């Protein structure tokens, strides 16, 4: 980005836990020159947020099981992140998502 250019990040969890037609998790990013990116899923269980610090995320599309099988925590395969993880772990586990 150039100087004096703005970005906006909008995260939403809509009608969580209900599983209705209005339920979902989304992220929108608005950038310079009317740039706009959106990702949305009708699932709300993919969203996580920390109770003790400013941290949140969601995995819209996890990577294949083959990649996940290589990553382990406490001798168990690590699935989609449910807490902040380092960038390389996040990228290995998540094809589309945010944290």
N, C-alpha and C positions, 0 to 999 in steps of 0.2 A: 504493500500500500504506500501511497504517496502521503506527504504531509497534508494535514487537514482533510483527510478522507476518513469517513466513519464506517463502522460495521455495527450491526445489531444481531445478537444471538437470542432466539426465542425458543424456550423449551416448554413443552406442554405434556401433561398427563390428564387425559379427559375421561371422566366418569370411571375412575379406577375401581377394579374389583367387581364391576357389575357385568361385564361381558356383553353389554348391549350394543345396539347399532351406533351409538355415539361414543363408545369407548375407544381409546387409542393413546399412543405415545408419539410425539412428534418433535422435530427440531427444524427451525428455519434460520437461515443466515442471510441477511441482507447486506450487500456491500456496495462499493463505489459503482458509479455509472449504472445504477438500477440493477446490479447483479443480485440474483436471488437463487438460493438452493433450498430445497425442502426434502425431508425424509419423514415418512409416516408409516406407522403400523397400527392395525386394529387391536394389537395385543398390548396390555398394560403391564404384564408380568415381566417384560424385558427391561423395564425401567428400574433403576436403583438410586437411592440417595442416602448419604451419610447422616446419621443423627447427631454427630459430634463435630463435623467440620463441613466447610463449603465444598462438597464433592457430589457429583451426580453423573449418571451415564445410562446408556442403553445400547444393546447389541441388536440392530435390526436384522442383520444376517451374519450368523457365525460362520467361521471357516469350516472346511471339511474335517471330519473326525480324524483323518490321517495326520493333519497338522496338530490337532488338539492332543492326540495321544502322546506326542513328544513332550508336551509341557505338563509337569506334575507339581502338585503341592501336597505335602504330607503323604507321599507315595500314592496319591490318587490323581487320575487325569483331571486337569484344570479345564473347566468348561467356559462358557461365556463369563466375562468378568462381572462380579457383583460388588466390586470395590475398585478404587483407583489402583491401576497397575502401571508398570513402566511402558513406554511407547512400543518397544519391540514385542513385549508380551501381548499388549492390546492388538497390535497389528497381526500377530500370529493367530490370535483367537477370533478376531472380528473382521469380517469383510466390510460391512457397513455398520456404523455406529458412532457413538461419541462418548467422551468422558472429560 
